[in-house]
Each structure stands twice: as structure tokens, then as C-alpha cells.
Amino acid sequence: MKMTYRKAGVDIEKGDRAVKRIREMVHSTYNQRVVSKLGLFSGMYHFPANRFKQPVLVSSVDGVGTKLKIAILMNKYDTIGEDLVNHCVNDIAVGGAQPLFFLDYFATGKLKPKVFENVIKGFVRGCQNNDCALIGGETAEMPDLYRPGDFDVSGTIVGFVEKQHLINGQSIKKGDILVGVNSSGLHTNGYSLARRVLLKKWNVHHHISELGRSLGSELLQTHLSYLSLIQAALKKVRINGISHITGGGIVGNTKRLLRDGLTLQIDWQAWSRPPIFQIIQKAGQVPEADMRKTFNLGIGLIFIVRVSETDLLTRIIRNYRFKPCILGEIR
């Protein structure tokens, strides 16, 4: 029997047809600075460097981890891409940057066009909401590497900030205040522990009264984008540092910004943890130390500011319909 690439498990024509179907969606994220079209070997973006004094390019790459497993169990794929865009946007926004463009990677054993299209819908929605162009990506069909139905996604973002407006923590001092901003839940971290605990007791369709929704719906809550809030705060408040609370928790992420000799004093009772974290801890008898290292515990972002700036900052946070919380200070 003759062997072809298709018989080996890779259908190039099906992949090409899938890309054609998403073309219009992807083009909806384009602006006048995108000078390439979908399907070329690379995405091209015209950066008007002459409009800026000392532009610094800022980039980040990430994935959504085993949150994908929840999407697969729920057969709901249109939020995963938005999660990833928002995660990457936040990672550069905390440095003061604005996003320019995003590139995605989608890998699977056997391409399912409907799943692929729904994932791209999320990427597109995330890019539109963050004024970011989706200028390219890669779709890889790799039989024997992924189990049937499994796939993975990752994304790369590039943005910019004027050098004089970089936020890197160098101005943080003793006595500065930590102002937290609420998350929507787990965001995109801690799912390996959460799944191991929760799915032993419930399936994703089980309605949990404390959550007011099914377990799967709670676990698929979209990772919030803080871009608009951060940009608004930077215009009116002197910000010394901003941390995006992802893997590693509140302490692990925020201490990245601190110079030697400085430490964090966190008041762990300063806010009420969302019910999902209480359910995870109780169901799995998870030690408090592990909870703090693994999850955001309801805080997705932390601003570090002088005491005198806290009132104005908390007003801005509320104006953007987030919930502020004074978490502690720098010692």
C-alpha cells in the first residue's frame, strides 16, 4: 500500500481550508500598521519609530496550561484564546507597555476544524478588545504526539513603551502600599492542582450552589485584561511597580520587582477569597502554603504606590469596575 502524508495523519489540504475560514476573523484585528496578509511566511508590522523618542519593544510568550482540559471536557473552546491574549497583554502592560501585535500557535494530533475555528474566535476577540493585531500564527498537526481530542496553544505578544515610562520596580521603597485588584477566578494558573482535587469529587457539569453555576463554567471564567485600567492609572498616579499574579501566587510574582533589602508584608485577611478557592482547599485538604504558591486567591493584579497615591488609585480602580483592596506594604 502506498503511503502518503495524509495516510500518515497529516492533512495539509484540511489545514489550508481551516485557515481560509478564519481569514476574515483574523483580518478584523488588523489596523493600518499591518502590512502583511494572512498566509505569508511572516507577519509584518510597520512601527512608526519616528513618532517616539526612545521606544522600547516589550514581548512575552505564554500558554494556558491544563485549563485546556476543562475546555475539552466542557466542549467549549471559544474562551481559551481570549484567556491567552489577556494573559500576555497583562504581562507586558505591567511594564508600562501597550500591545502592538500577537502571534498564536495551535498544535494537535488531528485537526478538528470547528475546534480550531472556535479557539481562533477567542484569539480574535481578545485582540480586538486589547487593540492588538493578530498578524500570524502556526497550526501544527502532529499525529502520535497528542492523544485524540487533545491540543495545545501558546501565544507571543509584542508591545512598546517609551523608555522613560518603563515600570520596572526600581523606584519601590520601604513603606509603599500594595493595592490589589480582583481576579475573575483561577485565570490561567493552578489547574493541574484544581483538576486533581475537584474532578475526583464532581464532573464539570455539576452545579455547585456556592458558585451559582456549574464547576466547568466557573473554571472557564475568562482571564481578565487589566490593560485599560493600567493605562488609565499610569496617566494620573505615580506607579512604582505592578505585578501580574500568575503561577507563583501573590508573593512569588510581586517579589520579582523588589530590590535586595526589601520584602513584602501581606495581610492575608484583607480580602475575601472567592468561593472556588475555598472549595479547592477544603475538598483537597490543600495546605495553606500550597494555596498561596499556586493560586492568585482572587487577586489578579497588584499596584505598588506611595501612601499618598492610594486614595486616587482606588477611585480609578472602582471607576473601571474592578474591586480594589489594600493588601499590605513594602518592608
C-alpha positions in Angstrom: 0.0 0.0 0.0 1.3 3.4 -0.9 1.9 5.8 2.0 1.0 9.4 1.8 1.3 12.3 4.2 -2.5 12.2 4.7 -2.4 8.5 5.5 0.4 9.2 7.9 -2.0 11.5 9.8 -1.3 15.0 8.4 -3.9 16.5 6.1 -2.4 19.7 4.6 -5.5 20.5 2.5 -7.8 20.3 5.5 -5.4 22.7 7.3 -5.4 25.1 4.4 -9.2 25.1 4.3 -9.4 25.8 8.0 -7.0 28.8 7.7 -9.2 30.2 4.8 -12.2 30.0 7.0 -10.6 32.1 9.8 -9.2 34.7 7.4 -11.9 37.2 7.7 -12.0 36.9 11.5 -8.2 37.5 11.7 -8.3 40.4 9.3 -10.8 42.1 11.6 -8.0 42.7 14.1 -5.8 44.5 11.5 -5.1 48.2 11.6 -3.2 50.5 9.2 0.1 49.4 10.5 -0.3 45.8 9.5 1.4 45.5 6.1 1.2 41.7 5.6 -1.7 39.4 4.9 -2.6 36.0 6.4 -0.7 33.2 4.7 2.7 34.7 4.2 5.8 33.3 5.8 5.8 36.0 8.4 3.6 38.8 9.9 4.7 42.3 9.0 4.0 45.4 11.1 5.1 49.0 10.4 6.4 50.5 13.6 6.4 54.4 13.3 9.6 54.8 15.4 9.9 58.4 14.3 6.8 59.3 16.4 8.6 58.3 19.6 11.7 59.4 21.4 13.1 56.2 22.8 10.7 53.3 22.1 11.4 50.0 23.9 9.9 46.8 22.4 8.4 44.6 25.1 7.5 40.9 24.5 6.1 37.9 26.2 5.1 34.3 25.4 2.8 32.0 27.3 0.2 29.3 27.3 -2.9 28.5 29.2 -1.8 25.2 30.7 -4.2 22.5 31.7 -7.2 24.9 31.6 -7.4 23.3 28.1 -8.5 20.1 29.8 -11.6 21.9 31.2 -12.4 23.4 27.8 -12.2 19.9 26.2 -14.4 18.4 28.9 -16.9 21.2 28.5 -16.7 21.1 24.7 -16.3 24.8 24.8 -13.4 26.3 23.0 -14.2 30.0 22.3 -12.7 31.4 25.5 -9.3 29.8 25.6 -7.8 32.1 23.0 -9.1 35.2 24.8 -7.6 33.9 28.1 -4.2 33.6 26.4 -4.3 37.1 24.7 -5.3 38.7 28.0 -2.6 36.9 29.9 0.1 38.0 27.5 -1.3 41.6 27.4 -1.2 41.8 31.2 2.4 40.5 31.2 3.6 43.4 29.1 1.2 46.0 30.4 2.6 45.8 33.9 5.9 47.0 32.5 4.0 50.1 31.1 3.7 48.7 27.6 0.9 48.9 25.1 0.4 45.9 22.8 1.1 46.1 19.1 0.6 42.6 17.7 0.1 39.0 18.7 1.0 35.6 17.2 -0.6 32.3 18.0 0.4 28.6 17.9 -2.1 25.8 17.7 -0.9 22.1 17.9 -2.9 18.9 17.8 -2.8 15.3 16.7 -5.7 15.5 14.2 -7.1 18.9 13.3 -10.8 19.4 14.1 -11.8 22.5 12.1 -14.6 23.5 14.3 -12.5 23.3 17.5 -9.7 25.3 15.7 -12.1 28.0 14.5 -13.6 28.4 18.0 -10.2 28.8 19.5 -9.3 31.4 16.9 -12.5 33.3 17.7 -11.2 33.7 21.2 -7.9 35.0 19.9 -9.7 37.5 17.7 -12.0 38.7 20.5 -9.0 39.1 22.8 -7.0 41.0 20.2 -10.0 43.3 19.3 -10.6 44.1 23.0 -7.0 45.0 23.6 -6.5 46.9 20.3 -3.9 44.4 19.2 -3.4 42.9 15.7 -3.3 39.1 15.2 -0.8 39.1 12.4 0.3 35.5 12.2 0.4 32.0 13.7 1.2 28.4 13.2 -1.2 25.4 13.0 0.6 22.1 13.5 -0.9 18.7 13.0 1.3 16.1 14.8 -0.2 12.6 14.9 1.1 10.2 17.7 2.3 13.2 19.8 -1.2 14.2 21.1 -4.0 11.9 22.2 -7.2 12.1 20.2 -9.1 15.3 21.1 -6.1 16.9 22.8 -4.4 20.1 21.6 -2.2 22.9 22.9 -2.0 26.6 22.3 0.6 29.3 23.0 0.9 32.9 22.1 3.5 35.6 21.7 2.9 39.3 22.1 4.9 42.4 21.2 4.3 45.8 22.5 6.2 49.0 23.2 6.7 51.7 25.8 8.7 54.9 25.9 11.9 54.2 27.8 11.2 57.0 30.3 7.9 55.4 31.2 9.1 51.8 31.9 7.7 50.3 35.1 10.4 48.0 36.5 10.2 48.4 40.3 13.4 50.4 40.7 11.6 53.2 42.5 9.9 50.9 45.0 10.7 52.0 48.6 10.0 50.9 52.2 6.5 52.0 53.2 5.0 51.7 49.7 1.5 50.3 49.7 0.3 47.2 47.9 -3.1 47.8 46.2 -4.7 44.6 44.8 -7.3 44.3 42.0 -9.7 41.4 41.9 -9.3 38.4 39.5 -12.2 36.5 37.9 -11.1 33.2 39.4 -8.2 31.0 38.7 -7.4 32.9 35.5 -4.9 30.5 33.7 -2.8 29.1 36.6 -3.2 26.3 39.1 -5.4 24.0 37.0 -3.3 20.9 37.5 -3.9 21.0 41.2 -7.5 22.3 40.9 -8.4 19.5 38.4 -6.8 16.8 40.6 -8.8 17.9 43.6 -12.2 18.9 42.0 -12.7 16.3 39.4 -12.3 13.5 41.9 -15.5 14.8 43.5 -17.5 16.4 40.8 -17.8 16.4 37.0 -17.6 19.7 35.1 -21.4 19.9 34.6 -22.2 19.6 38.3 -23.9 22.7 39.6 -22.3 23.9 42.8 -24.5 26.2 44.9 -21.6 28.2 46.4 -20.6 29.2 42.9 -24.0 29.7 41.4 -23.0 27.9 38.3 -21.5 24.6 37.1 -18.0 23.7 38.1 -16.8 23.8 34.5 -18.4 27.3 33.9 -16.5 28.6 36.9 -13.2 27.1 35.8 -13.6 28.6 32.3 -14.1 32.2 33.6 -12.0 34.4 31.3 -8.7 35.7 32.5 -9.3 39.4 32.9 -7.4 42.0 30.9 -6.1 44.9 33.0 -4.7 46.9 30.1 -7.3 49.8 30.2 -7.1 50.1 34.0 -3.3 50.1 34.0 -3.1 52.7 31.2 -5.6 55.0 33.0 -3.7 54.6 36.3 -0.4 55.5 34.7 -1.8 58.8 33.4 -2.9 60.0 36.9 -0.9 58.1 39.5 2.8 57.7 40.2 3.1 53.9 40.0 6.3 52.3 41.4 5.6 48.8 40.4 2.8 46.5 39.0 2.7 42.7 39.3 0.5 40.3 37.3 -0.4 37.5 39.6 0.1 34.2 37.7 1.9 31.0 38.6 3.8 31.5 41.9 1.0 33.5 43.5 0.9 36.9 45.1 4.3 36.7 46.8 6.2 34.8 44.0 5.2 37.3 41.4 5.4 40.6 43.4 8.8 39.9 44.9 10.3 39.8 41.3 10.1 43.6 41.5 11.9 44.1 44.7 15.5 45.2 45.2 17.7 43.4 47.8 16.8 44.5 51.3 13.1 44.9 50.6 10.3 42.4 51.4 6.6 42.1 51.3 4.2 42.3 54.3 0.9 40.8 53.2 -2.3 40.9 55.2 -3.9 37.6 54.1 -7.1 38.6 55.8 -7.6 41.8 53.9 -9.9 40.4 51.3 -12.4 37.6 51.0 -11.3 34.8 48.8 -13.8 33.8 46.1 -15.6 30.6 46.9 -13.8 28.5 44.2 -10.5 28.7 46.2 -12.3 27.8 49.5 -13.8 24.8 47.7 -10.4 23.6 46.3 -8.7 23.9 49.7 -11.4 22.1 51.6 -12.0 19.4 49.0 -8.3 18.6 48.6 -7.2 19.4 52.1 -4.6 21.6 50.4 -2.1 23.2 52.8 -2.3 27.0 53.1 1.3 27.3 51.8 0.4 25.5 48.6 -2.7 27.6 48.1 -0.6 30.8 48.3 2.1 29.5 46.0 -0.3 28.0 43.4 -3.2 30.4 43.0 -4.0 34.1 42.8 -6.6 33.7 45.5 -8.8 36.3 44.0 -6.1 39.0 43.3 -5.1 39.3 39.7 -3.0 42.4 39.8 -1.1 44.4 42.4 -0.1 48.1 42.1 2.7 49.4 44.3 2.4 53.1 45.2 3.2 55.7 47.8 0.8 56.0 50.6 -0.3 59.4 49.3 -1.4 57.8 46.0 -3.7 55.1 47.3 -7.0 57.1 47.5 -6.7 58.3 43.9 -5.7 54.8 42.7 -8.5 53.0 44.4 -11.0 55.5 42.9 -9.7 54.8 39.4 -9.9 51.0 40.0 -13.5 51.4 41.1 -14.3 53.6 38.1 -13.1 50.8 35.8 -15.5 48.4 37.7 -12.8 46.4 39.5 -12.5 45.9 43.2 -9.5 47.4 45.0 -8.0 46.1 48.2 -5.1 47.3 50.4 -3.1 44.1 50.7 -0.1 45.2 52.7 3.1 47.2 52.3 6.8 47.1 51.5 9.2 46.5 54.4 
